[in-house]
């Protein structure tokens, strides 16, 4: 068959002639669109106010940014081998005695610094249980070290991540105050080492609140994370997984968030 009678060859000739009739800039855009499709064509991005964009295919959407200029927020404890920590432009300001939240039986889900922020008066706490036990004990203390709430958590010899909701019958967290919380495993009346950490309640400004009110759950988690509000980020992602347990996007965001704060040990454990 003659080359000029080949339909594919004829199509290519026609396309070339059409591109030659376009202005130079328009022709380059047309060629680029044929060879390099936009990222959004392959990975749809959540759309909403104040949410970050993915920079690479497969990148995470919920990225935690440590809060800046928050009184009482400190770095890793000095008496243990520190976890890798992102660089900070400002030096931490120790205001509370650092407590290590990791121990072999149980791990408190906290970011670097062992203290997390919340905007909730009655937040949800998360613990990773890596040793079999019948029950666990959760205790909340105020800044002065006075116990203000205690409850027993039935574990039933299950391993995984457990959510502990502070009930409305307990004293609510006050704004701009630090609280210490602990979790102890109980097995055959024998107490295991206690894991301890801190939580601080802050007030959200009106601009951020407006964005939160207009956002989807995934966007809301991203906004909380962007502003360093750890506990609300976890609670939002956990609720999303509870509603759609087979949604791999939610699972991946949860695991990536925990791993970003050195919590690889419990990142892939199931939520009970």
SEGU-702038 format. One line per 8 residues: their letters; for each residue z, y, x of N, C-alpha, C, O, CB. Coordinates in pm, whole numbers, plus 50000, padded with zeros to 5 digits. Atoms other than C-alpha are relative to their C-alpha. Glycine has a CB too. Layout:
BEGIN
A) Z:Y:X:Z:Y:X:Z:Y:X:Z:Y:X:Z:Y:X | ...
end
This chain:
BEGIN
XXXXXXXX) 50000:49881:50086:50000:50000:50000:50000:50124:50089:50072:50127:50189:50124:50001:49903 | 50002:49877:49922:49918:50348:50134:50131:50073:49984:50195:50067:49879:49883:50090:49957 | 49868:49935:50000:50222:50555:50226:50008:50107:49892:50113:50127:49831:50028:50063:50138 | 49994:49891:50098:50120:50841:49996:50013:49948:49858:50050:50022:49767:49877:50089:50011 | 49986:50059:50133:50115:50598:49699:50142:49947:49974:50173:49908:49862:49899:49888:49981 | 49862:50049:50015:50480:50493:49759:50080:50101:49917:50090:50217:49957:50068:49977:50142 | 49928:49903:50086:50690:50649:49475:50121:50061:50069:50149:50179:50047:50046:49931:49871 | 49883:49947:49930:51001:50687:49697:49959:50111:50095:50025:50214:50106:50073:49889:50076
XXXXXXXX) 50050:49900:49906:50794:50873:49958:49959:50126:49925:49983:50238:49971:49881:49944:50080 | 50040:49884:50079:50652:51096:49689:50118:50081:49953:50112:50204:49952:49918:49956:49882 | 49877:49931:50044:51002:51179:49558:50058:50084:50112:50099:50198:50091:50104:49899:49951 | 49945:49928:49885:51118:51278:49907:49918:50124:50029:49974:50230:50059:50005:49908:50124 | 50087:49885:49976:50812:51506:49952:50027:50109:49898:50033:50227:49932:49854:49958:49995 | 49977:49904:50106:50878:51670:49615:50134:50071:50019:50143:50192:50001:49996:49931:49864 | 49867:49941:49978:51249:51723:49693:49996:50099:50114:50057:50206:50106:50103:49891:50030 | 50010:49911:49885:51164:51878:50031:49932:50131:49961:49976:50238:50003:49923:49933:50114
XXXXXXXX) 50069:49880:50043:50919:52121:49869:50088:50088:49914:50082:50210:49924:49875:49964:49925 | 49911:49924:50085:51179:52223:49611:50106:50072:50082:50139:50187:50054:50065:49909:49896 | 49899:49938:49916:51440:52289:49879:49942:50115:50081:50011:50214:50107:50062:49897:50093 | 50062:49894:49922:51193:52496:50078:49982:50126:49917:49976:50236:49973:49867:49955:50055 | 50018:49883:50086:51147:52726:49779:50131:50070:49971:50130:50183:49921:49935:49960:49870 | 49871:49940:50024:51522:52793:49758:50033:50096:50113:49980:50081:50223:50109:49893:49987 | 49951:49919:49890:51691:53072:49957:50075:49912:50098:50121:49803:50062:50091:50115:49949 | 49940:50082:49894:51838:52948:50284:50140:49955:49964:50173:49837:49979:50004:50076:50132
XXXXXXXX) 49862:50035:50034:52200:52959:50165:50005:49900:49888:50082:49803:49893:50078:50124:49962 | 50000:50090:50114:52124:52790:49836:49954:49862:50041:50008:49762:49993:49910:50053:49889 | 50048:50130:49954:51932:52514:50013:50107:49926:50075:50122:49805:50057:49878:50016:50088 | 49893:50068:49924:52221:52442:50248:50108:49949:49908:50162:49841:49930:50062:50094:50103 | 49901:50046:50097:52461:52423:49952:49952:49876:49928:50029:49783:49907:50032:50110:49899 | 50056:50116:50071:52228:52181:49772:50007:49876:50086:50042:49768:50038:49856:50027:49958 | 49997:50116:49910:52203:51956:50077:50143:49952:50019:50168:49831:50021:49937:50034:50136 | 49861:50039:49979:52580:51964:50132:50055:49925:49880:50132:49830:49895:50087:50122:50028
XXXXXXXX) 49951:50066:50120:52643:51867:49772:49950:49858:49989:50015:49773:49928:49960:50077:49877 | 50053:50135:50003:52423:51562:49818:50068:49909:50100:50082:49789:50076:49851:50003:50026 | 49945:50082:49892:52589:51445:50139:50151:50001:50007:50211:49903:50052:49946:50047:50131 | 49855:49988:49990:52950:51567:50111:50059:50039:49865:50081:50158:49841:50040:50103:50108 | 49940:49967:50128:53095:51545:49759:50140:50058:50020:50210:50022:50114:50006:49876:49910 | 49869:49937:49988:53406:51757:49701:50111:49896:49983:50095:49793:49918:50015:50111:49896 | 49886:50092:50008:53747:51594:49739:50043:49977:49857:50084:49867:49821:50117:50054:50081 | 49956:50013:50138:53824:51663:49375:49916:49900:49922:49961:49850:49819:49995:50135:49932
XXXXXXXX) 50082:50099:50070:53536:51435:49275:50052:49859:50023:50029:49769:49942:49855:50011:50046 | 49945:50133:49970:53713:51143:49439:50145:49987:49959:50186:49882:49910:49986:49971:50148 | 49857:50005:50030:54081:51234:49388:50033:50117:49910:50049:50229:49959:50085:50004:50130 | 49966:49890:50090:54160:51440:49078:50136:50058:50036:50231:49985:50064:49999:49953:49853 | 49876:49933:49967:54429:51698:49147:50073:50041:49873:50010:50088:49778:49972:50123:50089 | 49926:49943:50112:54711:51780:48904:49981:50151:49998:49980:50216:50102:50150:49965:50009 | 50022:49857:50013:54655:52129:48769:50120:50061:49932:50163:50014:49826:49871:50030:49921 | 49886:49934:50061:54944:52361:48699:50050:50112:50088:50004:50126:50201:50111:49902:49972
XXXXXXXX) 49953:49884:49925:55134:52668:48811:50089:49962:50116:50181:49881:50102:50074:50093:49909 | 49910:50015:49887:55285:52673:49154:50003:49865:50066:50096:49837:50142:50133:50032:49959 | 49998:50133:49941:55193:52321:49256:49916:49995:50125:49815:50064:50133:49952:49895:49901 | 50077:50006:49876:55072:52231:49606:49874:49916:49984:49865:49835:49892:50086:49944:50112 | 50121:50081:50000:54729:52086:49679:50009:49891:50105:50072:49909:50210:49876:50089:50025 | 50011:50101:49897:54663:51763:49859:49906:50051:50108:49805:50114:50079:49950:49865:49941 | 50084:49955:49891:54519:51832:50200:49910:49888:50052:49806:49916:50112:50086:50054:50112 | 50080:50113:49955:54388:51483:50275:50000:49894:49892:50093:49887:49812:50055:49943:50134
XXXXXXXX) 50002:50108:50098:54282:51185:50064:50123:49911:50015:50157:49871:50127:49872:49916:50013 | 49884:50088:49997:54586:50976:49972:50127:50072:50037:50232:50008:50049:49978:49890:50096 | 49880:49925:49964:54828:51257:50064:50098:50006:49884:50059:49986:49769:49964:50140:50045 | 49899:49993:50105:55153:51298:49873:49999:50137:49935:49964:50237:49998:50139:49968:50056 | 49999:49878:50079:55191:51561:49604:50138:50064:50003:50149:50187:50003:49956:49972:49856 | 49862:49951:50001:55572:51591:49607:50051:50005:50144:50080:49902:50204:50092:49909:49912 | 49958:49983:49861:55675:51733:49945:50130:50079:50003:50134:50193:49957:49890:50070:50084 | 49869:49935:49999:56040:51819:50003:50010:50101:50113:49982:50069:50229:50111:49896:50014
XXXXXXXX) 49977:49895:49902:56114:52147:50180:50149:50031:50005:50206:50072:49904:49917:50128:49966 | 49856:49971:49991:56472:52188:50308:50028:50144:49960:49953:50234:49999:50053:49973:50143 | 49970:49863:50043:56635:52493:50149:50041:50087:50118:50102:50040:50214:50112:50000:49896 | 49966:49905:49894:56676:52802:50366:50106:50097:49951:50108:50135:49833:49874:50076:50048 | 49898:49899:50029:56971:53040:50379:50091:49962:49884:50126:50046:49801:49935:50132:49971 | 49908:50046:50103:57191:52828:50155:50135:49974:50066:50145:49885:50150:49947:49872:49929 | 49869:50023:49940:57563:52854:50246:50047:49857:49979:50038:49803:49869:50102:50097:49942 | 49948:50135:50011:57712:52517:50319:49899:49893:50032:49933:49775:50034:50052:49978:49865
XXXXXXXX) 50101:50099:49966:57384:52348:50410:49999:49982:50151:49975:50078:50225:49860:50042:49948 | 49987:50025:49857:57421:52184:50749:49909:49887:50044:49849:49819:49962:50144:49969:50036 | 50087:50102:49944:57232:51951:50981:50066:49864:50005:50174:49846:49949:49957:50039:50137 | 49946:50135:49991:57287:51582:51061:50135:49997:50070:50159:50082:50157:49902:49909:50073 | 49871:50011:49932:57640:51475:51165:49982:49983:50150:49889:49917:50194:50080:49883:49944 | 50013:50004:49855:57698:51513:51537:50057:49873:50061:50030:49843:50178:50068:50120:50061 | 49935:50118:49943:57898:51193:51578:49920:49872:49980:49969:49763:50009:50136:49983:49938 | 50085:50118:50017:57608:50959:51492:49863:50031:50058:49830:50147:50083:49990:49958:49850
XXXXXXXX) 50137:49978:49953:57255:50909:51617:49921:50067:49888:49906:50009:49781:49933:49865:50042 | 50068:49927:50107:57058:51170:51420:49866:49938:49964:49799:49880:50050:49980:50146:50039 | 50132:50041:50043:56755:51079:51215:49899:50107:50042:49938:50223:50057:49996:49977:49846 | 50099:49898:49968:56428:51254:51307:50001:50108:49894:50000:50078:49774:49860:49938:50014 | 49988:49888:50093:56443:51599:51149:49885:50098:50019:49849:50130:50133:50135:50071:50018 | 50108:49902:49987:56162:51844:51071:50050:50125:50070:50168:50159:50057:49942:50035:49863 | 49957:49878:49933:56170:52162:51282:50041:50106:49900:49985:50115:49791:49890:50054:50089 | 49948:49895:50087:56360:52453:51132:49994:50133:50072:50019:50141:50192:50145:49968:49956
XXXXXXXX) 50007:49867:49941:56312:52823:51189:50136:50065:50014:50153:50160:50091:49911:50087:49916 | 49867:49942:49993:56679:52895:51136:50101:49891:50033:50087:49777:49987:50037:50070:49867 | 49898:50096:49960:56982:52724:51286:50089:49968:49881:50118:50057:49801:50084:50054:50117 | 49912:50035:50111:57204:52530:51041:50134:50072:50013:50180:50101:50124:50022:49848:49995 | 49872:49932:50001:57527:52699:50940:50106:49907:49945:50123:49899:49823:49993:50130:49917 | 49898:50093:50048:57809:52440:50923:50107:50073:49921:50162:50173:49966:50063:49925:50117 | 49894:49942:50081:58051:52520:50645:50091:49891:49946:50202:49920:49901:49941:50080:49885 | 49923:50112:50049:58172:52174:50546:49999:49890:50105:49902:49879:50180:49944:49948:49864
XXXXXXXX) 50001:50111:49903:58275:51873:50756:49892:49900:49965:49892:49848:49854:50137:49930:50005 | 50109:50094:50031:57965:51651:50781:50052:49860:49981:50137:49813:50057:49894:50002:50110 | 49962:50138:50028:58003:51307:50633:49874:49916:49999:49772:49957:49943:50076:49987:49864 | 50118:50086:49993:57764:51020:50701:49985:49924:49869:50077:49854:49827:50011:49902:50119 | 50021:50061:50130:57612:50896:50375:49940:49861:50010:49916:49797:49907:49911:50088:49915 | 50061:50132:49985:57467:50578:50521:50105:49902:50051:50177:49929:50147:49880:50006:50096 | 49923:50112:49947:57655:50255:50560:49926:49875:49956:49841:49882:49868:50151:50001:49950 | 50079:50120:50025:57533:49899:50550:50006:49955:49854:49901:49919:49799:50046:49888:50089
XXXXXXXX) 49998:50048:50138:57657:49804:50201:49932:50092:49900:49867:50045:49807:50140:49980:49957 | 50055:49905:50098:57547:50122:50021:49948:50123:50072:50001:50164:50175:50107:50039:49896 | 50061:49881:49944:57329:50423:50092:49986:50105:49891:49925:50080:49787:49862:49968:50063 | 50017:49890:50094:57353:50755:49913:49863:50062:50023:49824:50087:50137:50113:50105:50017 | 50132:49940:49988:57013:50903:49842:50017:50151:50015:50030:50224:49918:49910:49966:49876 | 49983:49860:49965:57046:51238:50019:49899:50037:50108:49855:49950:50183:50145:50028:50049 | 50095:49958:49897:56812:51443:50238:50070:50022:50133:50190:50001:50144:49928:50129:49957 | 49942:49965:49871:56864:51542:50600:50110:50104:49979:50095:50198:49901:49891:50053:50097
XXXXXXXX) 49888:49908:50014:57197:51719:50637:50110:49945:49913:50221:49998:49911:49954:50130:49946 | 49899:50068:50080:57377:51487:50394:50054:50084:49885:50162:50057:49833:50113:49959:50088 | 49964:49921:50117:57391:51752:50123:49873:50032:49923:49771:50067:49982:50075:50132:50040 | 50116:49972:50084:57155:51798:49831:50032:50106:49896:50146:50119:49853:49952:49873:49931 | 49983:49895:50101:57102:52084:49588:49960:49948:49863:49879:49856:49850:49917:50123:50036 | 50036:50030:50139:57085:52064:49210:50008:50128:49920:50083:50219:49954:50093:49891:49940 | 49991:49889:50094:57024:52310:48929:50071:49956:49873:50087:50035:49780:49860:50054:49967 | 49941:50058:50121:57196:52083:48677:50152:50007:50003:50215:49985:50107:49954:49855:49983
XXXXXXXX) 49855:50001:50013:57550:52119:48554:50053:49857:50001:50164:49830:50047:50045:50072:49872 | 49963:50142:50004:57559:51742:48498:49886:49918:50063:49804:49862:49992:50028:49953:49852 | 50112:50065:49931:57329:51589:48762:50010:49848:50000:50110:49790:49955:49993:50049:50143 | 50004:50145:49982:57230:51230:48829:50003:49969:50149:49928:50027:50227:49873:49939:49934 | 49985:50042:49861:57336:51064:49156:49932:49864:50017:49930:49783:49924:50152:49993:50041 | 50069:50126:49974:57145:50777:49318:50059:49933:50123:50085:49996:50225:49849:50023:50018 | 49942:50080:49893:57281:50497:49535:49915:49876:50021:49875:49811:49924:50147:49961:49969 | 50068:50124:49967:57100:50215:49714:50101:49895:50042:50174:49913:50140:49897:50023:50111
XXXXXXXX) 49903:50108:49972:57301:49892:49711:49927:49887:50072:49832:49830:50019:50066:49947:49867 | 50067:50101:49916:57206:49648:49987:50088:49879:50026:50053:49793:50107:49959:50062:50132 | 49912:50116:49986:57497:49403:49959:50051:49962:49862:50085:50048:49782:50118:50029:50098 | 49958:50048:50131:57596:49187:49664:50144:50041:49971:50233:50026:50055:49985:49848:49991 | 49866:49960:50044:57895:49319:49470:50004:50001:49848:49901:50019:49783:50039:50140:50057 | 49986:50001:50145:58032:49299:49119:50000:50140:49942:49940:50165:49837:50128:49928:49961 | 49988:49865:50050:58112:49666:49080:49998:50100:50115:50010:50064:50232:50129:50016:49918 | 49989:49891:49904:58104:50000:49254:50083:50111:49939:50090:50124:49817:49860:50051:50042
XXXXXXXX) 49918:49888:50047:58330:50302:49231:49939:50132:50045:49917:50153:50164:50144:49987:50050 | 50053:49867:49973:58190:50654:49206:50112:50102:49979:50180:50101:49877:49877:50032:49909 | 49897:49897:50010:58423:50949:49274:49940:50134:50039:49863:50144:50135:50123:49966:50092 | 50046:49864:49974:58352:51322:49263:50121:50088:50030:50221:50086:49958:49919:50056:49881 | 49892:49912:49958:58570:51577:49444:49951:50144:50000:49832:50170:50020:50053:49961:50140 | 50038:49860:49988:58576:51957:49433:50011:50045:50145:50043:49964:50233:50088:50087:49909 | 50000:49949:49863:58562:52182:49740:50135:49984:50068:50143:49970:50190:49960:50145:50000 | 49865:50011:49944:58938:52159:49785:50040:49855:50026:50149:49829:50077:50100:50064:49906
XXXXXXXX) 49969:50141:49978:58920:51779:49798:50072:49934:49885:50117:49820:49897:50080:49986:50122 | 49934:50057:50116:59072:51727:49453:49902:49914:49920:49791:49958:49889:50059:50112:49913 | 50085:50089:50080:58932:51432:49259:49987:50055:49859:50088:50085:49794:50057:49857:49997 | 50021:49947:50134:58774:51554:48935:49933:49899:49907:49929:49919:49786:49917:50126:50007 | 50063:50102:50085:58591:51243:48814:49990:49869:50077:49962:49868:50196:49860:50045:49951 | 50014:50134:49942:58591:50868:48878:49951:49904:49893:49992:49914:49777:50134:49950:50060 | 50049:50100:50093:58405:50581:48715:49961:49874:50074:49928:49877:50192:49880:50054:49920 | 50040:50129:49944:58331:50214:48774:49856:49970:49956:49822:49985:49838:50097:49887:49955
XXXXXXXX) 50140:50029:50028:57965:50113:48797:49978:49850:50007:49993:49791:50114:49907:50074:50101 | 50027:50144:49996:57880:49754:48697:49871:49970:50075:49764:50019:50037:49992:49943:49858 | 50117:50036:49920:57643:49609:48957:49952:49858:49970:49834:49828:49983:50032:50013:50148 | 50034:50138:50039:57654:49243:48849:49921:49927:50107:49825:49855:50078:49920:50002:49871 | 50063:50069:49886:57554:49119:49194:49852:50032:50014:49776:49952:50068:50017:49850:49985 | 50140:49959:49988:57224:49310:49172:49983:50095:50118:50070:50178:50146:49952:50068:49870 | 50034:49909:49894:57061:49482:49465:49896:50100:49949:49824:50071:49854:49947:49923:50124 | 50099:49901:50041:56851:49796:49435:50061:50138:49992:50168:50164:50048:49939:49963:49867
XXXXXXXX) 49958:49862:50015:56885:50161:49340:50065:50019:49863:50013:49974:49761:49881:50096:50018 | 49926:49978:50124:57138:50269:49080:50017:50150:49976:50047:50227:50068:50139:49930:50006 | 49983:49860:50040:57151:50599:48890:50136:50017:49934:50175:49937:49849:49886:50044:49904 | 49868:49971:50054:57490:50749:48809:49995:50138:49936:49983:50239:50006:50111:49992:50110 | 50006:49873:50071:57487:51019:48542:50140:50059:49984:50232:49991:49938:49933:49982:49862 | 49872:49933:50024:57770:51271:48540:50006:50034:49852:49924:50113:49804:50015:50129:50089 | 49999:49981:50146:57873:51266:48171:50052:50138:49960:50118:50207:50038:50086:49892:49934 | 49955:49871:50050:57937:51572:47958:50152:50005:49980:50209:50112:49965:49930:50032:49868
XXXXXXXX) 49854:50002:50013:58299:51459:47926:50069:50034:50131:50190:50061:50133:50046:49863:49952 | 49944:49967:49870:58350:51526:48297:49984:50150:50025:49902:50215:49960:49932:49918:50113 | 50020:49859:49965:58392:51873:48449:49860:50022:50057:49819:49950:50148:50107:50046:50102 | 50133:49970:49949:58048:52022:48506:50007:50071:50134:50107:50133:50168:49923:50084:49899 | 50005:49932:49870:57940:52152:48845:49985:50150:49981:49907:50196:49897:49884:49945:50085 | 50009:49855:50004:57991:52523:48899:49895:50049:50101:49874:49986:50204:50137:50065:50029 | 50105:49945:49914:57717:52738:49054:50059:50049:50132:50166:50111:50135:49925:50114:49928 | 49965:49955:49865:57739:52804:49430:50130:49939:50051:50203:50002:50129:50010:50151:50003
XXXXXXXX) 49884:50073:49947:58014:52549:49490:49956:49863:50049:49867:49801:49992:50110:49987:49891 | 50030:50131:49941:58004:52236:49705:50095:49894:49945:50214:49920:49924:50009:50007:50154 | 49921:50113:50048:58124:51899:49578:49972:49879:50088:49859:49855:50129:49969:49969:49850 | 50015:50124:49923:58185:51578:49770:49997:49884:49902:50072:49881:49804:50116:49983:50104 | 50004:50119:50085:58092:51245:49615:49996:49876:50087:49942:49877:50198:49878:50003:49905 | 49991:50123:49922:58154:50892:49729:49967:49880:49913:49975:49885:49790:50140:49983:50061 | 50030:50125:50070:58053:50539:49640:50052:49885:50084:50023:49875:50204:49847:49986:49973 | 49940:50114:49932:58242:50221:49728:49967:49872:49925:49983:49867:49803:50153:50016:50013
XXXXXXXX) 50025:50130:50061:58138:49861:49663:50129:49921:49990:50214:49926:50079:49895:49921:50082 | 49884:50086:50021:58397:49622:49521:49951:49857:49981:49868:49830:49894:50084:50048:49878 | 50040:50140:50012:58362:49249:49572:50124:49913:50022:50184:49914:50130:49887:49965:50103 | 49882:50088:49994:58640:48999:49496:50123:50078:50042:50201:50036:50127:49976:49883:50098 | 49884:49914:49975:58893:49282:49499:50003:50055:50142:50103:50116:50182:50126:49925:49973 | 50004:49949:49863:58787:49370:49854:49906:50120:50005:49789:50110:49965:49954:49889:50100 | 50081:49880:49990:58663:49722:49919:49914:49998:50125:49960:49961:50233:50088:50124:49999 | 50089:49984:49887:58363:49775:50142:50009:50145:50050:50071:50228:49983:49852:49962:49960
XXXXXXXX) 49996:49862:49952:58316:50089:50355:49944:50098:49896:49850:50066:49823:49921:50013:50130 | 50040:49898:50097:58278:50407:50150:49892:50090:50058:49902:50136:50171:50121:50084:49958 | 50105:49906:49963:57961:50614:50166:50029:50134:49932:50060:50137:49813:49858:49947:49960 | 49964:49869:50053:58015:50990:50120:49893:50104:50032:49825:50095:50135:50135:50044:50054 | 50094:49892:49978:57801:51299:50087:50036:50121:49916:50143:50123:49854:49857:49955:49968 | 49972:49875:50068:57778:51646:49932:49889:50037:49902:49774:49995:49916:50019:50112:50102 | 50094:49944:50096:57611:51818:49639:50041:50144:49972:50160:50176:49970:49996:49916:49867 | 49975:49859:50029:57579:52189:49562:49910:50044:49885:49790:50018:49886:49976:50088:50126
XXXXXXXX) 50078:49950:50112:57470:52350:49237:49956:50143:50027:50035:50226:50074:50081:49993:49869 | 50054:49866:49983:57245:52656:49252:49941:50048:49867:49924:49969:49773:49892:50003:50111 | 50062:49943:50119:57095:52889:48993:49852:50025:50028:49817:50084:50131:50071:50132:49958 | 50145:49982:49985:56717:52888:48946:49961:50139:49951:50007:50184:49847:49922:49889:49922 | 50044:49867:50043:56546:53227:48931:49901:49989:49886:49848:49881:49857:49939:50077:50118 | 50082:49999:50122:56340:53329:48631:49855:49962:50028:49791:49898:49945:50005:50138:49936 | 50139:50033:49969:56003:53297:48808:49980:49849:50013:49885:49793:49958:49956:50069:50129 | 50011:50145:49985:56063:52936:48909:50022:49930:49867:49953:49832:49837:50101:49948:50104
XXXXXXXX) 49974:50062:50129:56205:52853:48567:49878:50008:49909:49850:49914:49834:50120:50066:49932 | 50121:49986:50082:55890:52986:48400:49895:49899:50041:49828:49841:49955:49944:50142:50012 | 50096:50100:49953:55674:52763:48619:50043:49860:49958:49959:49780:49918:49987:50008:50153 | 49949:50132:50040:55896:52461:48545:49973:49975:49852:49938:49864:49812:50151:49989:50030 | 50019:50015:50145:55866:52524:48172:49855:49970:49963:49829:49911:49859:50044:50126:49928 | 50142:50020:50030:55485:52514:48191:49939:49880:50073:49819:49857:50064:49922:50124:50035 | 50053:50105:49912:55451:52215:48423:50010:49862:49937:50089:49839:49846:50073:50001:50133 | 49990:50142:50034:55389:51844:48377:50114:49939:50081:50163:50004:50173:49864:49925:50027
XXXXXXXX) 49891:50061:49923:55656:51601:48504:49973:49991:50150:50061:50019:50230:50029:49864:49948 | 50032:50010:49858:55473:51542:48834:50000:50137:50066:50049:50153:50178:49864:49932:50020 | 49996:49864:49948:55422:51915:48883:50142:50051:50011:50176:50123:50105:49918:50093:49912 | 49860:49957:49998:55788:51972:48799:50073:49942:50121:50149:50012:50187:50071:49957:49870 | 49939:50061:49883:55897:51725:49066:49955:50071:50128:50035:50092:50218:49964:49851:50008 | 50052:49930:49882:55671:51902:49318:50064:50137:50016:50094:50179:50127:49848:50015:49991 | 49936:49869:49994:55820:52240:49228:50144:49991:50047:50189:50070:50130:49994:50068:49864 | 49862:50021:49955:56175:52114:49266:50002:49971:50150:50084:50026:50223:50067:49884:49922
XXXXXXXX) 50003:50038:49859:56084:51960:49602:49963:50119:50089:50023:50138:50195:49901:49886:50023 | 50042:49882:49925:55908:52277:49723:50117:50095:50023:50124:50162:50125:49888:50072:49928 | 49888:49906:49994:56227:52471:49654:50129:49936:50048:50237:49995:50036:50022:50062:49865 | 49884:50063:49940:56462:52221:49818:50104:49949:49904:50218:49926:49944:50063:50093:50091 | 49903:50044:50102:56626:52108:49493:49991:49848:49990:49916:49795:49908:49974:50069:49860 | 50013:50144:49976:56679:51745:49589:50031:49915:49877:49949:49832:49838:50090:49959:50112 | 49956:50089:50108:56870:51590:49298:49907:50007:49880:49881:49905:49817:50141:50035:49958 | 50090:49986:50114:56637:51728:49032:49863:49939:50030:49794:49890:49940:49985:50147:49962
XXXXXXXX) 50125:50068:49961:56335:51604:49229:50013:49851:49977:49924:49789:49918:49966:50029:50148 | 49978:50143:50019:56480:51253:49234:50006:49962:49853:49943:49866:49809:50128:49957:50070 | 49983:50032:50142:56579:51262:48868:49867:50003:49925:49841:49917:49841:50098:50098:49934 | 50131:49989:50067:56232:51374:48759:49911:49882:50034:49849:49824:49946:49931:50131:50039 | 50083:50114:49959:56053:51107:48964:50053:49869:49942:49975:49782:49903:49994:49991:50153 | 49942:50122:50055:56296:50839:48846:49969:49987:49851:49938:49878:49804:50152:49998:50021 | 50033:50004:50142:56239:50933:48482:49853:49965:49977:49820:49890:49885:50032:50135:49935 | 50142:50031:50011:55863:50919:48533:49975:49852:50022:49895:49791:49952:49919:50082:50101
XXXXXXXX) 50017:50144:49975:55890:50568:48678:50055:49917:49884:49999:49813:49850:50070:49960:50130 | 49944:50072:50114:56110:50461:48389:49906:49998:49881:49900:49900:49808:50132:50060:49960 | 50093:49991:50113:55851:50578:48138:49869:49928:50028:49807:49874:49936:49972:50146:49967 | 50125:50068:49962:55552:50437:48330:50023:49917:50126:49980:49956:50234:49886:50104:50023 | 49963:50079:49881:55680:50162:48561:49882:49945:50078:49897:49911:50196:50087:49887:49959 | 50117:50055:49932:55327:50041:48645:49911:50108:50061:49805:50078:50115:49920:49915:49905 | 50079:49890:49945:55201:50384:48750:50024:50007:50151:50130:50049:50196:50038:50135:49932 | 49984:50007:49855:55142:50343:49123:50013:50138:50064:50072:50152:50171:49883:49925:50063
XXXXXXXX) 49988:49865:49946:55112:50719:49176:50147:50042:50003:50194:50096:50103:49918:50100:49916 | 49859:49963:50006:55472:50773:49064:50081:49921:50103:50169:49976:50169:50055:49976:49858 | 49928:50085:49904:55595:50481:49275:49975:50050:50142:50068:50060:50222:49957:49853:49986 | 50033:49954:49865:55412:50606:49584:50065:50133:50032:50111:50154:50144:49849:50012:50015 | 49936:49870:49977:55546:50960:49541:50149:49982:50027:50205:50047:50116:49979:50093:49879 | 49857:50028:49982:55902:50826:49511:50026:49944:50140:50116:49991:50210:50050:49902:49892 | 49978:50064:49870:55874:50606:49819:49970:50096:50115:50043:50098:50214:49913:49875:50014 | 50034:49904:49894:55705:50877:50027:50109:50106:50014:50140:50147:50126:49866:50066:49971
XXXXXXXX) 49893:49900:49995:55978:51126:49935:50121:49947:50075:50177:50015:50161:50041:50043:49859 | 49883:50058:49934:56257:50891:50045:49973:49979:50149:50059:50007:50233:50038:49867:49934 | 50032:50025:49860:56079:50796:50367:49995:50130:50079:50027:50131:50198:49867:49927:50012 | 50007:49872:49930:56027:51163:50452:50138:50049:50043:50149:50134:50131:49934:50104:49912 | 49865:49961:49966:56405:51197:50467:50076:49887:50070:50199:49884:50069:50075:50043:49875 | 49938:50106:49922:56468:50885:50675:50068:49891:49920:50155:49821:49971:50098:50058:50090 | 49936:50100:50087:56561:50661:50382:49909:49878:49981:49898:49824:49871:50034:50062:49863 | 50091:50115:50007:56316:50382:50464:50071:49873:49956:50011:49787:49893:49935:49978:50135
XXXXXXXX) 49925:50121:50030:56591:50123:50422:50000:49968:49851:50002:49851:49812:50143:50014:50049 | 49989:50023:50145:56600:50172:50045:49878:50052:49924:49876:50046:49801:50127:50068:49947 | 50113:49935:50068:56264:50340:49971:49926:49906:49906:49877:49950:49801:49903:50054:50103 | 50077:50094:50082:56103:50025:49829:50087:49915:49909:50038:49822:49844:49918:49910:50090 | 49911:50076:50090:56407:49894:49642:49973:50038:49856:49938:50153:49830:50148:50024:50035 | 50028:49970:50141:56368:49870:49263:50108:50089:49939:50225:50085:49979:49988:49870:49920 | 49906:49917:50077:56529:50121:49027:50058:49917:49888:49984:49865:49804:49931:50128:49944 | 49935:50076:50105:56784:49949:48806:50025:50088:49877:50079:50042:49777:50133:49940:50051
end
